[in-house]
Amino acid sequence: MNADQAYRDNFKRIDWSMPIETVKPERSRGARSDLPCPMLVRDDIGAVKSMQDGKFYDSRSALYRSYKDQGVRIMEAGEEPSRPDRPPVTKAEIAEAVQKVKQGYKPDPLPTSVLPEDE
């Protein structure tokens, strides 16, 4: 008996009248900390020296307030703009660009910089 025939014989022995039970395990995320509450952003940051005024701060809000007073903009993770703002393109500009391409316009190739060879 070859392997193919053995597979077919065993497949025929399966009782398909019974429903196939699938058990989904419960997904446990686990505790992120010992605190019995959601994740919090704490104000206490220990002693941190400000790069603007050289003073030490132990509170995030006090540090950010000093930055704000000096005109520094704080951008935390997740606040970055996804891409720089571009002026909107009008339909007339698109039509002009399409017309240029139809007339055979090809832009100049972009300059490429030469990388130094490894020594």
Backbone as JSON, one array per atom type, in Angstrom:
{
  "sequence": "MNADQAYRDNFKRIDWSMPIETVKPERSRGARSDLPCPMLVRDDIGAVKSMQDGKFYDSRSALYRSYKDQGVRIMEAGEEPSRPDRPPVTKAEIAEAVQKVKQGYKPDPLPTSVLPEDE",
  "N": [[0.86, -1.18, 0.0], [0.64, 2.14, -0.93], [1.6, 5.51, 0.1], [-0.31, 7.37, -0.71], [-2.65, 5.87, -1.03], [-2.98, 4.97, 1.6], [-3.52, 7.38, 2.88], [-6.01, 8.02, 1.72], [-7.58, 5.89, 2.64], [-7.54, 6.3, 5.43], [-8.78, 8.8, 5.49], [-11.35, 8.13, 4.75], [-12.23, 6.89, 7.04], [-12.93, 8.84, 8.82], [-15.4, 10.18, 10.9], [-17.77, 12.08, 9.73], [-20.24, 12.92, 10.53], [-20.39, 13.94, 13.05], [-20.17, 17.1, 14.7], [-17.41, 19.3, 14.3], [-15.52, 20.32, 16.89], [-14.31, 23.4, 17.87], [-12.1, 25.02, 19.91], [-11.69, 28.12, 21.14], [-9.04, 29.73, 22.55], [-9.05, 31.89, 25.37], [-7.96, 35.18, 25.07], [-5.53, 36.6, 26.88], [-4.32, 39.61, 27.91], [-2.69, 40.27, 29.95], [-1.26, 41.89, 32.82], [-0.09, 45.21, 32.6], [1.2, 46.59, 34.5], [1.71, 46.83, 38.07], [-0.28, 48.35, 39.03], [-3.76, 48.77, 39.7], [-5.23, 49.83, 37.42], [-5.88, 51.56, 34.29], [-3.2, 52.2, 31.91], [-1.2, 54.91, 32.78], [0.09, 58.18, 32.16], [2.62, 59.44, 33.85], [3.43, 62.37, 35.77], [5.77, 62.7, 37.12], [9.18, 62.75, 36.52], [11.65, 62.39, 37.54], [14.91, 63.8, 38.22], [15.62, 66.03, 35.78], [17.64, 67.74, 33.52], [17.11, 70.79, 32.0], [17.52, 71.55, 28.59], [17.32, 74.05, 27.66], [17.35, 76.15, 29.67], [19.08, 75.17, 31.59], [18.3, 74.49, 34.16], [17.17, 72.17, 36.72], [14.48, 69.9, 36.6], [11.78, 68.14, 38.11], [9.34, 67.46, 37.31], [7.23, 66.77, 34.61], [5.32, 68.54, 33.62], [6.2, 71.01, 34.63], [8.66, 71.25, 33.33], [7.83, 71.3, 30.62], [6.29, 73.62, 30.73], [8.29, 75.52, 31.18], [9.65, 75.31, 28.76], [7.62, 76.16, 27.02], [7.29, 78.8, 27.86], [9.63, 79.85, 26.89], [9.24, 79.71, 24.23], [9.57, 77.3, 22.89], [8.55, 74.56, 20.96], [7.0, 71.6, 21.86], [7.05, 68.35, 20.7], [5.63, 65.35, 20.99], [5.94, 61.74, 20.79], [3.94, 60.36, 18.29], [2.61, 62.67, 17.66], [3.63, 63.74, 15.4], [3.42, 65.25, 12.19], [1.89, 63.51, 9.47], [2.74, 63.89, 6.85], [4.36, 66.55, 5.08], [2.56, 69.62, 4.66], [1.1, 70.38, 1.58], [0.5, 72.68, -1.07], [-2.79, 72.84, -2.48], [-3.55, 71.22, -5.6], [-4.78, 72.5, -8.56], [-7.43, 71.79, -10.96], [-6.89, 72.97, -13.38], [-4.1, 73.18, -13.37], [-3.43, 70.48, -13.43], [-4.49, 69.78, -15.93], [-2.86, 71.35, -17.55], [-0.36, 70.14, -17.08], [-0.83, 67.58, -18.14], [-1.21, 68.25, -20.8], [1.33, 69.2, -21.47], [2.83, 66.82, -21.29], [1.64, 65.34, -23.31], [2.56, 66.78, -25.44], [5.14, 66.03, -25.54], [6.89, 66.69, -23.48], [9.6, 66.17, -21.31], [10.91, 65.86, -18.15], [14.0, 67.21, -16.81], [16.64, 65.0, -15.85], [17.03, 64.05, -12.43], [19.65, 65.28, -10.33], [22.24, 63.14, -9.25], [24.0, 62.23, -6.37], [27.41, 61.42, -5.84], [28.59, 58.75, -4.06], [31.17, 58.5, -1.61], [33.93, 56.28, -2.04], [34.57, 53.33, -0.14], [37.31, 53.14, 1.99]],
  "CA": [[0.0, 0.0, 0.0], [1.45, 3.35, -0.98], [1.19, 6.58, 1.02], [-1.52, 8.0, -1.22], [-3.77, 4.97, -0.72], [-3.14, 4.98, 3.05], [-4.19, 8.64, 3.21], [-7.42, 7.91, 1.31], [-8.25, 4.95, 3.55], [-7.72, 6.98, 6.72], [-9.74, 9.88, 5.29], [-12.68, 7.52, 4.72], [-12.58, 6.47, 8.4], [-13.35, 10.0, 9.64], [-16.85, 10.28, 11.09], [-18.13, 13.46, 9.4], [-21.56, 13.24, 11.05], [-20.23, 14.68, 14.3], [-19.63, 18.44, 14.47], [-16.03, 19.5, 14.7], [-15.47, 21.33, 17.95], [-13.13, 24.25, 17.91], [-12.01, 25.74, 21.17], [-10.88, 29.33, 21.03], [-8.49, 30.11, 23.85], [-9.26, 33.29, 25.73], [-6.72, 35.94, 24.95], [-5.25, 37.39, 28.06], [-3.25, 40.57, 27.64], [-1.78, 40.33, 31.08], [-1.15, 43.2, 33.44], [1.04, 46.0, 32.15], [1.89, 47.07, 35.69], [1.11, 46.37, 39.32], [-1.38, 49.25, 39.38], [-5.06, 48.25, 39.27], [-5.9, 50.85, 36.61], [-5.28, 51.66, 32.96], [-1.88, 52.81, 31.82], [-1.22, 56.35, 33.01], [1.32, 58.93, 31.91], [2.89, 60.12, 35.11], [4.08, 63.67, 35.66], [7.07, 62.61, 37.78], [10.19, 62.27, 35.6], [12.95, 62.39, 38.18], [15.66, 65.04, 37.98], [15.99, 66.19, 34.38], [18.19, 69.06, 33.27], [16.55, 71.41, 30.8], [18.53, 71.94, 27.62], [17.12, 75.47, 27.35], [17.8, 77.08, 30.71], [20.07, 74.54, 32.46], [17.73, 74.17, 35.48], [16.7, 70.81, 36.9], [13.04, 69.78, 36.81], [11.35, 66.78, 38.45], [7.96, 67.33, 36.85], [7.11, 66.95, 33.17], [4.54, 69.75, 33.34], [7.05, 72.18, 34.9], [9.65, 71.31, 32.25], [7.14, 71.74, 29.41], [5.9, 75.02, 30.94], [9.47, 76.36, 30.96], [9.88, 75.32, 27.32], [6.59, 76.97, 26.4], [7.59, 80.2, 28.18], [10.76, 80.26, 26.06], [8.85, 79.62, 22.83], [9.95, 76.02, 22.3], [7.39, 73.71, 20.71], [7.25, 70.22, 22.23], [6.33, 67.39, 19.87], [5.84, 64.02, 21.54], [5.72, 60.64, 19.86], [2.56, 60.25, 17.86], [2.08, 63.97, 17.27], [4.3, 64.2, 14.19], [2.55, 65.26, 11.02], [2.14, 62.35, 8.63], [3.54, 64.36, 5.73], [4.3, 68.0, 5.05], [1.43, 70.19, 3.95], [1.38, 70.84, 0.24], [-0.61, 73.48, -1.58], [-3.66, 72.03, -3.32], [-3.32, 71.3, -7.04], [-6.05, 72.77, -9.23], [-7.69, 71.01, -12.17], [-6.22, 73.65, -14.48], [-2.69, 72.8, -13.32], [-3.35, 69.09, -13.89], [-4.72, 69.79, -17.37], [-1.65, 71.92, -18.17], [0.69, 69.13, -17.01], [-1.17, 66.53, -19.09], [-0.98, 68.81, -22.13], [2.79, 69.23, -21.67], [3.29, 65.46, -21.52], [1.16, 64.95, -24.65], [3.38, 67.48, -26.43], [6.48, 65.46, -25.54], [7.73, 67.23, -22.41], [10.25, 65.24, -20.4], [11.68, 66.64, -17.18], [15.43, 66.94, -16.72], [16.9, 63.98, -14.82], [17.46, 64.57, -11.14], [21.09, 65.06, -10.09], [22.56, 62.09, -8.27], [25.27, 62.49, -5.7], [28.33, 60.29, -5.89], [29.0, 58.36, -2.72], [32.61, 58.22, -1.54], [34.28, 54.86, -1.98], [35.13, 52.9, 1.14], [38.78, 53.01, 1.93]],
  "C": [[0.9, 1.24, 0.0], [0.87, 4.42, -0.06], [-0.11, 7.23, 0.59], [-2.76, 7.17, -0.87], [-4.03, 4.95, 0.78], [-3.86, 6.26, 3.5], [-5.68, 8.55, 2.88], [-8.19, 6.98, 2.25], [-8.52, 5.6, 4.91], [-8.74, 8.11, 6.62], [-11.16, 9.33, 5.31], [-13.14, 7.12, 6.11], [-13.07, 7.62, 9.27], [-14.86, 10.03, 9.69], [-17.26, 11.74, 10.91], [-19.49, 13.85, 9.93], [-21.48, 14.05, 12.34], [-19.66, 16.07, 14.0], [-18.2, 18.54, 15.0], [-16.0, 20.63, 15.71], [-14.17, 22.1, 17.86], [-13.17, 25.04, 19.21], [-11.1, 26.93, 20.97], [-10.33, 29.68, 22.4], [-8.77, 31.58, 24.13], [-7.93, 34.01, 25.68], [-6.57, 36.83, 26.17], [-4.08, 38.32, 27.77], [-2.25, 40.6, 28.77], [-1.68, 41.75, 31.61], [0.08, 43.92, 32.91], [1.83, 46.55, 33.32], [1.21, 46.48, 36.91], [-0.08, 47.24, 39.72], [-2.71, 48.68, 38.88], [-5.85, 49.27, 38.46], [-5.28, 50.86, 35.22], [-3.92, 52.33, 33.01], [-1.98, 54.33, 31.93], [0.12, 56.96, 32.63], [1.56, 59.76, 33.15], [3.63, 61.43, 34.86], [5.49, 63.65, 36.25], [8.09, 62.02, 36.81], [11.57, 62.2, 36.23], [13.66, 63.7, 37.88], [16.14, 65.07, 36.53], [16.49, 67.61, 34.18], [17.64, 69.59, 31.96], [17.69, 71.82, 29.88], [18.41, 73.41, 27.25], [17.72, 76.39, 28.4], [18.79, 76.48, 31.69], [19.56, 74.2, 33.84], [17.29, 72.72, 35.5], [15.21, 70.82, 37.21], [12.73, 68.33, 37.16], [9.9, 66.54, 38.05], [7.91, 67.64, 35.36], [6.37, 68.25, 32.85], [5.37, 71.01, 33.59], [8.09, 72.35, 33.8], [9.01, 71.84, 30.97], [6.69, 73.2, 29.53], [7.1, 75.94, 30.7], [9.81, 76.42, 29.47], [8.89, 76.24, 26.62], [6.84, 78.46, 26.64], [8.72, 80.74, 27.31], [10.47, 80.13, 24.58], [9.24, 78.33, 22.13], [8.7, 75.17, 22.14], [7.78, 72.27, 21.0], [6.41, 69.32, 21.32], [6.64, 66.0, 20.39], [5.58, 62.96, 20.49], [4.24, 60.52, 19.55], [1.94, 61.55, 17.41], [2.69, 64.48, 15.97], [3.29, 64.25, 13.04], [2.9, 64.1, 10.11], [2.96, 62.72, 7.4], [3.43, 65.88, 5.69], [3.1, 68.48, 4.25], [1.88, 70.7, 2.59], [0.22, 71.7, -0.23], [-1.49, 72.61, -2.48], [-3.39, 72.27, -4.8], [-4.68, 71.5, -7.71], [-6.19, 71.9, -10.47], [-7.0, 71.64, -13.38], [-4.74, 73.28, -14.53], [-2.5, 71.36, -13.8], [-3.51, 69.03, -15.41], [-3.5, 70.32, -18.11], [-0.52, 70.88, -18.19], [0.43, 68.0, -18.0], [-0.89, 67.0, -20.51], [0.51, 68.84, -22.46], [3.31, 67.83, -22.01], [2.86, 65.0, -22.91], [2.0, 65.6, -25.74], [4.83, 67.0, -26.41], [7.4, 65.98, -24.45], [8.3, 66.09, -21.57], [11.09, 66.06, -19.44], [13.16, 66.26, -17.22], [15.67, 65.87, -15.65], [17.4, 64.64, -13.54], [18.95, 64.32, -10.95], [21.28, 63.97, -9.04], [23.91, 62.41, -7.66], [26.13, 61.23, -5.75], [28.78, 60.01, -4.47], [30.49, 58.1, -2.69], [32.86, 56.72, -1.42], [34.86, 54.54, -0.6], [36.63, 52.69, 0.99], [39.23, 51.84, 2.73]]
}
